[in-house]
Amino acid sequence: MFYRETGQFKQSYAADSAVFPILQDRYGLAVIMAIAFVAIPLFGSEFLLASVMIPFLILSLGAIGLNILVGYTGLLSLGTAGFMGVGAYAAYKLSTLFPQVNILVWILCSGFFAAGIGVVFGLPSLRIKGFYLAVATLAAQFFLQWCFVRVAWLYNYNPSGAIEVPGRTLFGIAITGPMATPVNRYYVVLGVVVVMTLIASNIVHGRIGRTWMAVRDMDIAAQLMGIRLLPAKLLAFAVSSFYCGVAGALMVFLWLGAAEPSAFDIKLSFLLLFMVIIGGLGSLVGSFMGAALIHILPIFIRALPESLGLPVAAATVEHLTYLIVGALIIFFLIVEPHGLARLWQITKQKLRVWPFPY
């Protein structure tokens, strides 16, 4: 009764093809933005901001980048963590070589370096696909991680082999380094994620996005329609790697503060892939849902026994967390193999006709 478009008339093609054509969706988006920009920074603790929200937003951005490649273009990739590492090391080198330039500029520019590397390793996508392409991107993951360890120039010959984030300010406010507060870092990450999500939404709902989806559904038919496969696939690799590179730079500069090559290992690639699959392939909202299920839910499960005063050992809580999260993942994939985003679409469709069955 409350979620229905009766009386909401469309008077232009732009209104009819809007991303949020129903007024209630726009109201819901406004509420979410108000909570994210106002309520959470005002009432959230430092733990919520630094350990829950900032990692959630960064992982969501990385999942969006991977979803562009896997969900919208149908190209399987296991080198996401390597591309994130390229962005992190590029931002680190640029910030140390040109310290007078604002750090946000280098965080965004690091995505271009990751995009270039992604294009290079995306060249085999014209000849191979499926598991064979996954093996090629897996080779890129191992090669890039080897470079992070062996090429000392990338980490300025630091004896520890780690990259350490220098302190930088934005309009006189510290946003990186030990002087940056969680609130400042949260606002920077939130602003970058919101803007890049909006850009990704415009891309996938436009001509480029339709080209990618045509290649995903049947590349031979897309080629017969006049779509050039190599530029389309390389563009998907470039955009996906750009998003992953920016996510990697945000991860080091605004979340971890310092990182070793092990931070960009194969486990991170699989983690992001699980987020995309569970959240929903070909859905930007699903990227956020998958990141919430994989990252936020275990944190609350671990904190639940202590908040209830239950005398449960920390190791037992950790094991129970893996069991519960794993069982939930299996449950959601059985109920709806297309991910949480599809469940949300079905729920909205039922609300549009409720209390009637159809």
TORGUZA-320939 format. One record per residue (C-alpha): residue in one letter; x, y, z. Coordinates in steps of 0.001 Angstrom, whole numbers, always signed. Layout:
! TORGUZA-320939
code = A, c1 = X, c2 = Y, c3 = Z $
...
! end
This chain:
! TORGUZA-320939
code = M, c1 = +0, c2 = +0, c3 = +0 $
code = F, c1 = +2855, c2 = +2398, c3 = +794 $
code = Y, c1 = +5198, c2 = +1356, c3 = -2003 $
code = R, c1 = +3247, c2 = +1959, c3 = -5184 $
code = E, c1 = +3682, c2 = +4215, c3 = -8201 $
code = T, c1 = -10, c2 = +4923, c3 = -8720 $
code = G, c1 = -363, c2 = +8556, c3 = -9734 $
code = Q, c1 = +3348, c2 = +8981, c3 = -10499 $
code = F, c1 = +3138, c2 = +9898, c3 = -14163 $
code = K, c1 = +6154, c2 = +10161, c3 = -16438 $
code = Q, c1 = +6135, c2 = +13097, c3 = -18858 $
code = S, c1 = +9525, c2 = +12547, c3 = -20507 $
code = Y, c1 = +11765, c2 = +9716, c3 = -21635 $
code = A, c1 = +14410, c2 = +10773, c3 = -19108 $
code = A, c1 = +11898, c2 = +10433, c3 = -16249 $
code = D, c1 = +10761, c2 = +7041, c3 = -17504 $
code = S, c1 = +14334, c2 = +5700, c3 = -17773 $
code = A, c1 = +15544, c2 = +7161, c3 = -14462 $
code = V, c1 = +17570, c2 = +4950, c3 = -12149 $
code = F, c1 = +15034, c2 = +5573, c3 = -9354 $
code = P, c1 = +11706, c2 = +6117, c3 = -11160 $
code = I, c1 = +9543, c2 = +5592, c3 = -8059 $
code = L, c1 = +9280, c2 = +8435, c3 = -5541 $
code = Q, c1 = +9598, c2 = +6100, c3 = -2557 $
code = D, c1 = +12971, c2 = +4916, c3 = -3837 $
code = R, c1 = +14228, c2 = +8481, c3 = -3938 $
code = Y, c1 = +12959, c2 = +9059, c3 = -406 $
code = G, c1 = +14732, c2 = +5908, c3 = +754 $
code = L, c1 = +17961, c2 = +7020, c3 = -909 $
code = A, c1 = +17682, c2 = +10414, c3 = +802 $
code = V, c1 = +17246, c2 = +8700, c3 = +4180 $
code = I, c1 = +20283, c2 = +6499, c3 = +3576 $
code = M, c1 = +22372, c2 = +9534, c3 = +2606 $
code = A, c1 = +21209, c2 = +11387, c3 = +5732 $
code = I, c1 = +22158, c2 = +8453, c3 = +7928 $
code = A, c1 = +25544, c2 = +8070, c3 = +6223 $
code = F, c1 = +26505, c2 = +11759, c3 = +6209 $
code = V, c1 = +24885, c2 = +12940, c3 = +9459 $
code = A, c1 = +23754, c2 = +10236, c3 = +11874 $
code = I, c1 = +26732, c2 = +7874, c3 = +11738 $
code = P, c1 = +29443, c2 = +10578, c3 = +12143 $
code = L, c1 = +27501, c2 = +12278, c3 = +14966 $
code = F, c1 = +26454, c2 = +9260, c3 = +17001 $
code = G, c1 = +28846, c2 = +6529, c3 = +15877 $
code = S, c1 = +31834, c2 = +5516, c3 = +17967 $
code = E, c1 = +35417, c2 = +5503, c3 = +16735 $
code = F, c1 = +35241, c2 = +1721, c3 = +16469 $
code = L, c1 = +32154, c2 = +1918, c3 = +14255 $
code = L, c1 = +33793, c2 = +4446, c3 = +11958 $
code = A, c1 = +37329, c2 = +3065, c3 = +11811 $
code = S, c1 = +36689, c2 = -682, c3 = +11933 $
code = V, c1 = +33234, c2 = -1089, c3 = +10411 $
code = M, c1 = +32160, c2 = +1723, c3 = +8096 $
code = I, c1 = +35468, c2 = +2711, c3 = +6483 $
code = P, c1 = +36420, c2 = -900, c3 = +5562 $
code = F, c1 = +32849, c2 = -1556, c3 = +4423 $
code = L, c1 = +32871, c2 = +1411, c3 = +2035 $
code = I, c1 = +36325, c2 = +577, c3 = +652 $
code = L, c1 = +35460, c2 = -3082, c3 = +95 $
code = S, c1 = +32186, c2 = -2020, c3 = -1531 $
code = L, c1 = +34116, c2 = +177, c3 = -3963 $
code = G, c1 = +36432, c2 = -2718, c3 = -4792 $
code = A, c1 = +33403, c2 = -4993, c3 = -5265 $
code = I, c1 = +31860, c2 = -2440, c3 = -7647 $
code = G, c1 = +35051, c2 = -2488, c3 = -9713 $
code = L, c1 = +35044, c2 = -6287, c3 = -9857 $
code = N, c1 = +31296, c2 = -6352, c3 = -10591 $
code = I, c1 = +31844, c2 = -4164, c3 = -13660 $
code = L, c1 = +34137, c2 = -6848, c3 = -15046 $
code = V, c1 = +32436, c2 = -10029, c3 = -13811 $
code = G, c1 = +28794, c2 = -9015, c3 = -13506 $
code = Y, c1 = +28338, c2 = -6584, c3 = -16386 $
code = T, c1 = +30884, c2 = -7908, c3 = -18907 $
code = G, c1 = +31028, c2 = -11588, c3 = -17944 $
code = L, c1 = +34831, c2 = -11744, c3 = -17643 $
code = L, c1 = +35998, c2 = -13715, c3 = -14616 $
code = S, c1 = +38932, c2 = -12182, c3 = -12751 $
code = L, c1 = +41009, c2 = -13385, c3 = -9804 $
code = G, c1 = +43545, c2 = -10556, c3 = -9861 $
code = T, c1 = +41504, c2 = -7898, c3 = -8079 $
code = A, c1 = +43799, c2 = -7674, c3 = -5058 $
code = G, c1 = +46797, c2 = -7212, c3 = -7352 $
code = F, c1 = +45146, c2 = -4269, c3 = -9091 $
code = M, c1 = +44272, c2 = -2794, c3 = -5693 $
code = G, c1 = +47922, c2 = -3135, c3 = -4764 $
code = V, c1 = +48974, c2 = -1274, c3 = -7921 $
code = G, c1 = +46758, c2 = +1623, c3 = -6881 $
code = A, c1 = +48123, c2 = +1615, c3 = -3339 $
code = Y, c1 = +51788, c2 = +1540, c3 = -4355 $
code = A, c1 = +51206, c2 = +4117, c3 = -7112 $
code = A, c1 = +49575, c2 = +6515, c3 = -4647 $
code = Y, c1 = +52435, c2 = +5944, c3 = -2197 $
code = K, c1 = +55131, c2 = +6665, c3 = -4765 $
code = L, c1 = +53354, c2 = +9741, c3 = -6113 $
code = S, c1 = +52746, c2 = +11129, c3 = -2619 $
code = T, c1 = +56428, c2 = +10759, c3 = -1711 $
code = L, c1 = +57763, c2 = +12102, c3 = -5011 $
code = F, c1 = +55389, c2 = +15078, c3 = -5086 $
code = P, c1 = +54461, c2 = +15815, c3 = -1453 $
code = Q, c1 = +53163, c2 = +19293, c3 = -2278 $
code = V, c1 = +50234, c2 = +17905, c3 = -4281 $
code = N, c1 = +47002, c2 = +17119, c3 = -2439 $
code = I, c1 = +46822, c2 = +13462, c3 = -1447 $
code = L, c1 = +43301, c2 = +13052, c3 = -2869 $
code = V, c1 = +44665, c2 = +13881, c3 = -6316 $
code = W, c1 = +47173, c2 = +11047, c3 = -6099 $
code = I, c1 = +44590, c2 = +8614, c3 = -4698 $
code = L, c1 = +42408, c2 = +9232, c3 = -7733 $
code = C, c1 = +45350, c2 = +9261, c3 = -10155 $
code = S, c1 = +46498, c2 = +5904, c3 = -8819 $
code = G, c1 = +43465, c2 = +4400, c3 = -10513 $
code = F, c1 = +44931, c2 = +5263, c3 = -13927 $
code = F, c1 = +48070, c2 = +3241, c3 = -13182 $
code = A, c1 = +45907, c2 = +289, c3 = -12135 $
code = A, c1 = +43815, c2 = +762, c3 = -15288 $
code = G, c1 = +46931, c2 = +577, c3 = -17462 $
code = I, c1 = +48072, c2 = -2631, c3 = -15777 $
code = G, c1 = +44545, c2 = -4026, c3 = -16094 $
code = V, c1 = +44508, c2 = -3357, c3 = -19826 $
code = V, c1 = +47824, c2 = -5187, c3 = -20254 $
code = F, c1 = +46581, c2 = -8289, c3 = -18447 $
code = G, c1 = +43197, c2 = -7986, c3 = -20156 $
code = L, c1 = +44625, c2 = -8507, c3 = -23636 $
code = P, c1 = +44150, c2 = -12307, c3 = -23493 $
code = S, c1 = +40391, c2 = -11776, c3 = -22968 $
code = L, c1 = +39817, c2 = -11601, c3 = -26736 $
code = R, c1 = +41045, c2 = -15170, c3 = -27227 $
code = I, c1 = +40145, c2 = -16857, c3 = -23949 $
code = K, c1 = +37315, c2 = -16618, c3 = -21439 $
code = G, c1 = +35830, c2 = -18465, c3 = -18506 $
code = F, c1 = +38217, c2 = -20465, c3 = -16352 $
code = Y, c1 = +41078, c2 = -19898, c3 = -18804 $
code = L, c1 = +40759, c2 = -16138, c3 = -18346 $
code = A, c1 = +40528, c2 = -16664, c3 = -14592 $
code = V, c1 = +43893, c2 = -18470, c3 = -14712 $
code = A, c1 = +45388, c2 = -15587, c3 = -16712 $
code = T, c1 = +44213, c2 = -13025, c3 = -14148 $
code = L, c1 = +45417, c2 = -15326, c3 = -11367 $
code = A, c1 = +48862, c2 = -15183, c3 = -12970 $
code = A, c1 = +48583, c2 = -11386, c3 = -12900 $
code = Q, c1 = +47794, c2 = -11586, c3 = -9180 $
code = F, c1 = +50905, c2 = -13640, c3 = -8412 $
code = F, c1 = +53131, c2 = -11554, c3 = -10686 $
code = L, c1 = +52015, c2 = -8256, c3 = -9147 $
code = Q, c1 = +52394, c2 = -9591, c3 = -5627 $
code = W, c1 = +55911, c2 = -10732, c3 = -6529 $
code = C, c1 = +56672, c2 = -7199, c3 = -7735 $
code = F, c1 = +55399, c2 = -5724, c3 = -4459 $
code = V, c1 = +57913, c2 = -7891, c3 = -2599 $
code = R, c1 = +60937, c2 = -7852, c3 = -4903 $
code = V, c1 = +60942, c2 = -4387, c3 = -6484 $
code = A, c1 = +62314, c2 = -2324, c3 = -3611 $
code = W, c1 = +61834, c2 = +944, c3 = -5507 $
code = L, c1 = +58075, c2 = +625, c3 = -5017 $
code = Y, c1 = +58369, c2 = +948, c3 = -1239 $
code = N, c1 = +61312, c2 = +3397, c3 = -1299 $
code = Y, c1 = +63789, c2 = +733, c3 = -180 $
code = N, c1 = +62191, c2 = +502, c3 = +3250 $
code = P, c1 = +63988, c2 = -2253, c3 = +5231 $
code = S, c1 = +60643, c2 = -3583, c3 = +6484 $
code = G, c1 = +59287, c2 = -3859, c3 = +2943 $
code = A, c1 = +56112, c2 = -2003, c3 = +3946 $
code = I, c1 = +54611, c2 = +1258, c3 = +2758 $
code = E, c1 = +53891, c2 = +3770, c3 = +5500 $
code = V, c1 = +51348, c2 = +6496, c3 = +4914 $
code = P, c1 = +52632, c2 = +10052, c3 = +5405 $
code = G, c1 = +50505, c2 = +12628, c3 = +7171 $
code = R, c1 = +48586, c2 = +14870, c3 = +4762 $
code = T, c1 = +45903, c2 = +17529, c3 = +5188 $
code = L, c1 = +42907, c2 = +18749, c3 = +3191 $
code = F, c1 = +41979, c2 = +22405, c3 = +3765 $
code = G, c1 = +44027, c2 = +22311, c3 = +6973 $
code = I, c1 = +42321, c2 = +19136, c3 = +8268 $
code = A, c1 = +44408, c2 = +15993, c3 = +8692 $
code = I, c1 = +42982, c2 = +13149, c3 = +6604 $
code = T, c1 = +45916, c2 = +10689, c3 = +6569 $
code = G, c1 = +48545, c2 = +9743, c3 = +9086 $
code = P, c1 = +48315, c2 = +9378, c3 = +12868 $
code = M, c1 = +46753, c2 = +12832, c3 = +13352 $
code = A, c1 = +43726, c2 = +12066, c3 = +11155 $
code = T, c1 = +40593, c2 = +11307, c3 = +13164 $
code = P, c1 = +38214, c2 = +8484, c3 = +12134 $
code = V, c1 = +35496, c2 = +11036, c3 = +11353 $
code = N, c1 = +37708, c2 = +12910, c3 = +8891 $
code = R, c1 = +38817, c2 = +9730, c3 = +7186 $
code = Y, c1 = +35231, c2 = +8453, c3 = +7064 $
code = Y, c1 = +33972, c2 = +11599, c3 = +5339 $
code = V, c1 = +36723, c2 = +11418, c3 = +2720 $
code = V, c1 = +36070, c2 = +7734, c3 = +1981 $
code = L, c1 = +32301, c2 = +8270, c3 = +1921 $
code = G, c1 = +32582, c2 = +11187, c3 = -485 $
code = V, c1 = +34838, c2 = +9274, c3 = -2874 $
code = V, c1 = +32644, c2 = +6154, c3 = -2771 $
code = V, c1 = +29401, c2 = +8089, c3 = -3348 $
code = V, c1 = +30823, c2 = +10009, c3 = -6319 $
code = M, c1 = +32390, c2 = +6943, c3 = -7924 $
code = T, c1 = +29223, c2 = +4883, c3 = -7387 $
code = L, c1 = +27207, c2 = +7590, c3 = -9138 $
code = I, c1 = +29679, c2 = +7576, c3 = -12049 $
code = A, c1 = +29526, c2 = +3777, c3 = -12249 $
code = S, c1 = +25721, c2 = +3912, c3 = -12269 $
code = N, c1 = +25741, c2 = +6348, c3 = -15168 $
code = I, c1 = +28236, c2 = +4175, c3 = -17070 $
code = V, c1 = +26377, c2 = +873, c3 = -16685 $
code = H, c1 = +22998, c2 = +2439, c3 = -17500 $
code = G, c1 = +24347, c2 = +4103, c3 = -20652 $
code = R, c1 = +25664, c2 = +3007, c3 = -24015 $
code = I, c1 = +28886, c2 = +1572, c3 = -22592 $
code = G, c1 = +26999, c2 = -508, c3 = -20056 $
code = R, c1 = +24672, c2 = -1890, c3 = -22726 $
code = T, c1 = +27725, c2 = -2801, c3 = -24808 $
code = W, c1 = +29228, c2 = -4697, c3 = -21886 $
code = M, c1 = +25990, c2 = -6556, c3 = -21208 $
code = A, c1 = +25713, c2 = -7530, c3 = -24874 $
code = V, c1 = +29223, c2 = -8967, c3 = -24719 $
code = R, c1 = +28325, c2 = -10767, c3 = -21496 $
code = D, c1 = +25143, c2 = -12357, c3 = -22850 $
code = M, c1 = +26626, c2 = -13558, c3 = -26167 $
code = D, c1 = +29846, c2 = -12140, c3 = -27512 $
code = I, c1 = +29404, c2 = -13626, c3 = -30998 $
code = A, c1 = +25990, c2 = -11996, c3 = -31402 $
code = A, c1 = +27409, c2 = -8723, c3 = -30068 $
code = Q, c1 = +30186, c2 = -8876, c3 = -32658 $
code = L, c1 = +27648, c2 = -9499, c3 = -35444 $
code = M, c1 = +25749, c2 = -6414, c3 = -34260 $
code = G, c1 = +28857, c2 = -4301, c3 = -34827 $
code = I, c1 = +30335, c2 = -4256, c3 = -31324 $
code = R, c1 = +34132, c2 = -4445, c3 = -31361 $
code = L, c1 = +34970, c2 = -7037, c3 = -28738 $
code = L, c1 = +38574, c2 = -6107, c3 = -27972 $
code = P, c1 = +37917, c2 = -2392, c3 = -27211 $
code = A, c1 = +34785, c2 = -3292, c3 = -25203 $
code = K, c1 = +36594, c2 = -5886, c3 = -23086 $
code = L, c1 = +39701, c2 = -3763, c3 = -22597 $
code = L, c1 = +37534, c2 = -820, c3 = -21550 $
code = A, c1 = +35839, c2 = -3063, c3 = -18993 $
code = F, c1 = +39258, c2 = -4137, c3 = -17677 $
code = A, c1 = +40401, c2 = -510, c3 = -17544 $
code = V, c1 = +37340, c2 = +810, c3 = -15692 $
code = S, c1 = +37274, c2 = -2164, c3 = -13329 $
code = S, c1 = +40982, c2 = -1838, c3 = -12543 $
code = F, c1 = +40600, c2 = +1916, c3 = -12067 $
code = Y, c1 = +37974, c2 = +1368, c3 = -9379 $
code = C, c1 = +40039, c2 = -1361, c3 = -7750 $
code = G, c1 = +43143, c2 = +837, c3 = -7808 $
code = V, c1 = +41358, c2 = +3714, c3 = -6078 $
code = A, c1 = +39928, c2 = +1255, c3 = -3543 $
code = G, c1 = +43439, c2 = -57, c3 = -2860 $
code = A, c1 = +44802, c2 = +3459, c3 = -2328 $
code = L, c1 = +41929, c2 = +4270, c3 = +31 $
code = M, c1 = +42537, c2 = +1000, c3 = +1835 $
code = V, c1 = +46138, c2 = +1876, c3 = +2674 $
code = F, c1 = +45899, c2 = +5641, c3 = +3133 $
code = L, c1 = +42572, c2 = +5939, c3 = +4956 $
code = W, c1 = +42051, c2 = +2566, c3 = +6604 $
code = L, c1 = +45240, c2 = +635, c3 = +7405 $
code = G, c1 = +47777, c2 = +3469, c3 = +7608 $
code = A, c1 = +50528, c2 = +1075, c3 = +6518 $
code = A, c1 = +50577, c2 = -2114, c3 = +4495 $
code = E, c1 = +52812, c2 = -4988, c3 = +3499 $
code = P, c1 = +52521, c2 = -6958, c3 = +236 $
code = S, c1 = +50528, c2 = -9631, c3 = +2102 $
code = A, c1 = +47652, c2 = -7151, c3 = +2385 $
code = F, c1 = +47002, c2 = -7691, c3 = -1336 $
code = D, c1 = +47215, c2 = -11470, c3 = -1460 $
code = I, c1 = +44907, c2 = -13904, c3 = -3217 $
code = K, c1 = +42589, c2 = -14106, c3 = -199 $
code = L, c1 = +41470, c2 = -10531, c3 = -801 $
code = S, c1 = +40694, c2 = -11362, c3 = -4438 $
code = F, c1 = +38506, c2 = -14286, c3 = -3409 $
code = L, c1 = +36860, c2 = -12188, c3 = -684 $
code = L, c1 = +35811, c2 = -9550, c3 = -3205 $
code = L, c1 = +34633, c2 = -12218, c3 = -5634 $
code = F, c1 = +32456, c2 = -13744, c3 = -2907 $
code = M, c1 = +31002, c2 = -10304, c3 = -2181 $
code = V, c1 = +30040, c2 = -9858, c3 = -5827 $
code = I, c1 = +28511, c2 = -13329, c3 = -6161 $
code = I, c1 = +26560, c2 = -13162, c3 = -2906 $
code = G, c1 = +25451, c2 = -9569, c3 = -3421 $
code = G, c1 = +24397, c2 = -10128, c3 = -7012 $
code = L, c1 = +26201, c2 = -10141, c3 = -10343 $
code = G, c1 = +25445, c2 = -7070, c3 = -12427 $
code = S, c1 = +24130, c2 = -4986, c3 = -9524 $
code = L, c1 = +25773, c2 = -2002, c3 = -7868 $
code = V, c1 = +23466, c2 = -2299, c3 = -4865 $
code = G, c1 = +24442, c2 = -5950, c3 = -4628 $
code = S, c1 = +28091, c2 = -4926, c3 = -4207 $
code = F, c1 = +27181, c2 = -3035, c3 = -1030 $
code = M, c1 = +24968, c2 = -5884, c3 = +191 $
code = G, c1 = +27693, c2 = -8450, c3 = -371 $
code = A, c1 = +30265, c2 = -6307, c3 = +1437 $
code = A, c1 = +27864, c2 = -5859, c3 = +4350 $
code = L, c1 = +27251, c2 = -9606, c3 = +4649 $
code = I, c1 = +30917, c2 = -10571, c3 = +4378 $
code = H, c1 = +32462, c2 = -7787, c3 = +6482 $
code = I, c1 = +29901, c2 = -6191, c3 = +8818 $
code = L, c1 = +27881, c2 = -9255, c3 = +9839 $
code = P, c1 = +30861, c2 = -11169, c3 = +11335 $
code = I, c1 = +31786, c2 = -8124, c3 = +13439 $
code = F, c1 = +28329, c2 = -7970, c3 = +15013 $
code = I, c1 = +28252, c2 = -11742, c3 = +15530 $
code = R, c1 = +31583, c2 = -11578, c3 = +17390 $
code = A, c1 = +30328, c2 = -8709, c3 = +19569 $
code = L, c1 = +26973, c2 = -10345, c3 = +20384 $
code = P, c1 = +28060, c2 = -12756, c3 = +23193 $
code = E, c1 = +29988, c2 = -10027, c3 = +25026 $
code = S, c1 = +27085, c2 = -7588, c3 = +24778 $
code = L, c1 = +24717, c2 = -10234, c3 = +26197 $
code = G, c1 = +27126, c2 = -11124, c3 = +28982 $
code = L, c1 = +27593, c2 = -14729, c3 = +27847 $
code = P, c1 = +30809, c2 = -16419, c3 = +29081 $
code = V, c1 = +31989, c2 = -17679, c3 = +25704 $
code = A, c1 = +35662, c2 = -18026, c3 = +24833 $
code = A, c1 = +37024, c2 = -15822, c3 = +22064 $
code = A, c1 = +38135, c2 = -18842, c3 = +19996 $
code = T, c1 = +34640, c2 = -20357, c3 = +20243 $
code = V, c1 = +33072, c2 = -17090, c3 = +19113 $
code = E, c1 = +35427, c2 = -16991, c3 = +16131 $
code = H, c1 = +34505, c2 = -20533, c3 = +15103 $
code = L, c1 = +30791, c2 = -19841, c3 = +15528 $
code = T, c1 = +31172, c2 = -16716, c3 = +13389 $
code = Y, c1 = +32616, c2 = -18719, c3 = +10501 $
code = L, c1 = +29868, c2 = -21337, c3 = +10862 $
code = I, c1 = +27025, c2 = -18820, c3 = +10976 $
code = V, c1 = +28297, c2 = -16654, c3 = +8125 $
code = G, c1 = +29028, c2 = -19725, c3 = +5986 $
code = A, c1 = +25568, c2 = -21145, c3 = +6659 $
code = L, c1 = +23945, c2 = -17812, c3 = +5792 $
code = I, c1 = +25891, c2 = -17629, c3 = +2533 $
code = I, c1 = +24764, c2 = -21128, c3 = +1552 $
code = F, c1 = +21179, c2 = -20298, c3 = +2566 $
code = F, c1 = +21020, c2 = -17122, c3 = +500 $
code = L, c1 = +22570, c2 = -18798, c3 = -2541 $
code = I, c1 = +20020, c2 = -21641, c3 = -2315 $
code = V, c1 = +17051, c2 = -19305, c3 = -1852 $
code = E, c1 = +18162, c2 = -16928, c3 = -4590 $
code = P, c1 = +21203, c2 = -17870, c3 = -6705 $
code = H, c1 = +21221, c2 = -14392, c3 = -8265 $
code = G, c1 = +22224, c2 = -12810, c3 = -4964 $
code = L, c1 = +20846, c2 = -10500, c3 = -2327 $
code = A, c1 = +20095, c2 = -7784, c3 = -4876 $
code = R, c1 = +17615, c2 = -10079, c3 = -6596 $
code = L, c1 = +15938, c2 = -10820, c3 = -3263 $
code = W, c1 = +15598, c2 = -7088, c3 = -2734 $
code = Q, c1 = +14060, c2 = -6670, c3 = -6201 $
code = I, c1 = +11538, c2 = -9438, c3 = -5499 $
code = T, c1 = +10663, c2 = -7834, c3 = -2158 $
code = K, c1 = +10060, c2 = -4460, c3 = -3812 $
code = Q, c1 = +7907, c2 = -6067, c3 = -6498 $
code = K, c1 = +5737, c2 = -7752, c3 = -3859 $
code = L, c1 = +5429, c2 = -4494, c3 = -1929 $
code = R, c1 = +4204, c2 = -2718, c3 = -5071 $
code = V, c1 = +1095, c2 = -4955, c3 = -5210 $
code = W, c1 = +632, c2 = -5698, c3 = -1491 $
code = P, c1 = -1841, c2 = -6705, c3 = -7 $
code = F, c1 = -2929, c2 = -8212, c3 = -3340 $
code = P, c1 = -1138, c2 = -11314, c3 = -4683 $
code = Y, c1 = -575, c2 = -9827, c3 = -8154 $
! end
